[in-house]
Amino acid sequence: MASGEPSAKKLRPSKEKKENTTEKKTPEKAPKRKTPEKAPKRKTPKRKTPEKTSTKPRLNSVFGMGNPLLDISAVVDKDFLEKYGLKPDDQILAEDKHKALFEEIVKKFKVEYHAGGSTQNSIKVAQWMIQEPHNVCTFFGCIGEDTFGEILKQKAKEAHVDAHYYEQTEEPTGTCAAAITGNNRSLVANLAAANCYKKDKHLDLEENWKLVEKAKVYYIAGFFLTVSLESIQKVAKHASENNKLFTLNLSAPFISQFFKDALMKVMPYVDVLFGNETEAAMFSKEQGFETEDIKEIAKKAQALPKVNKKRARIVVFTQGKDATIMTKGGDKIEMFPVLKIDQKDIVDTNGAGDAFVGGFLSELVQEKGFEQCVKAGHYAANVVIRQAGCTFPDKPDFN
């Protein structure tokens, strides 16, 4: 190691001086120059240096896989909403009548583009919280070979996320239009290509799987259970077999309700489970927990069967403006109050959950304690809800 070289250089001259002083018959100086105790003093801090820097995130050490969407935001008029049958504060999936909406909003209004989709939002926030080095976070998902796909690749690059998309021609790149009128945002999502991810055509490729192997923390939103269960299972098993951290989000009540079988096939591999109070309630109902107490739901979720016995499962449930709860093993539950914010400063709460997870992951990959991870999650969410969409300033102010 280079850090050991200075010590060796300093020790060699002292021996030469000892031989010279013996020739001059000055034995009384020899014991003064024999200072063996200095060597270990010099070496000890140098040996500890790698330990101090070992928690710094490496390239590709956080891995996310999910449904990538290009977020397209624009201030529109009421005529535009009426044309496509949109309500001022709506969240819907695009139908056939909305297909022309995405092209029209780009042609007619001044738009802003952002790399979006639940998992990609969290990965983007994690990278933002970490700052340096770039490309700590990797993201896999499916897009189309089209203009929106090229814009999405550029936006992911600007966010310093190492995005490796599976590009295909069957479906166009997934988009989410945010039609803004006053303080309202009407969201119309067209998953399109995001639904087309193929394990054998992307995840299984040697160069892509190497990126999976490089990671030590994995995150997937529950939405991806509707797209490629086999891809999630392959990543989850790898994490479990190598004692790495696999994290999953309940994402929406309909996941626990209509994709329960897929969810429970992955659950034995989950080290950290995220969700909010509404998602937790539906999970409890579908699992037959027979309780609406969110603390009890967290305990029962933690106690579900788990493959990797080396790690106790952590369950983290957010509750909007109320305290976040986290399991600590056994019957222990911790409560973490969220950061206070004036109601007038809240612009958009849609990205709060994704931002919380991103903040949490940014500390988790640096091997910080779970309490610190929750604090980082609260900070990131507090920043993002002050912005339109899942966006943030250039640099975080978090310690």
C-alpha positions, 0 to 999 in steps of 0.5 A: 500500500502507498500509505505504508511507504513513507514509514519505510523510508523514515525507518531506513535512514535511522538505521544508517545513522545508528551504524555511523554513530557506532563507528564514531564511538558514541554509544550514548546516542544510540539508545536515544535514537532507538525508538521502536515504539514510534513505528507502531504509532505511525502504522496504526492510524494508517491501518485504520484509514481504509476502515474510515473510508470503507462506508463511502459509496462506490460506483453502482452500489445502489441498484434499482429496477422499475417502470421508467417514465418521462415526466412532462410538465406544463401549465395548460388552460382549461380548454386542454383539460376539457378536451381530454376529460381531465379534472383539475387535480386528477391521477389517472392511467391514459386511455385511448382518448388520451394518446394524442395528449402527450404530443399536443402538450409538447407542441402547444405549451412550454414543457419541462422534462424529468426522469420519472417513475416511482423507482427511478424517482427514488434512485434519482433522489438517492444519487442527489443526496449522495452527490459524489461520486456520480453513478453510485446509483444504477437503474434498469427499466424498459423504454422505446426507441423514440424521441421521448426515450432519448430525452429520458436517457439524457435526463437520467444522465443529468441526474448522474444516475447510471441508467441502462434501459432495455430499448424495444420498438413494440411500445413507445417510451412511458410518459406521465403528463402533468397538466398544471392549472393554478395550484392543481396538477392533473396527472395522466400516466401512459406506462407503454414500454415500461410494461415490456421489460424482459428478463431474458433480453436485458437482466440476464445479459452478462454485462447487465448482470455484472452491474447487479453483482456490483451493488450492495443495496437493492430497491424495487417498487411494488409496481414492478411486480405487475411487469416482471416478477421473475426479474425481481426474484432473480435480483432478490435471491442474489441479494439474499444469497450474498447477504446484501440488502434487498428493499421493497415498497408496497407502493399502492393498495392495489398491489397488496390486493390484486398482486398478492401472490407475486408480492408474497413470493418476493416477501421472504427476501425483503430486508427492508419493507416500505409503505404508507399507512393506506398501503399498510392497512390493505396489506394487513387486510389481505394477509389476515392480520386482523388489525388496523393498528399500524404498529401491530401491522409493522410487527406482523409484517416483520415476523413473516418468513424470511430466507436470510436469517443473518438480517432481521427484517426492518419495516418502515411505514410513513404516515404523511404529516404524522410520525414514521414508525419503524420496527426494531426487532421483536416487539420494539417500535420506534417513532420518528416525527416528520420535519415541520412545514408550513402548509403554504410551503407545500407545492406537491406531495405526489413525490413525497414517498419516493423521496423518502425512500431515496433519502433512506437509501442514500444513508443505507448504502453508506452503512449508517444506522437505520435512525439516520436513514429515516432522518435522511428520508424525512429531509428528502421528502420535506425538500421535494414537497416544496417543489413541483414533481419529484424535483429538488435544488442542485445540492442537499443541505443534510448532515 
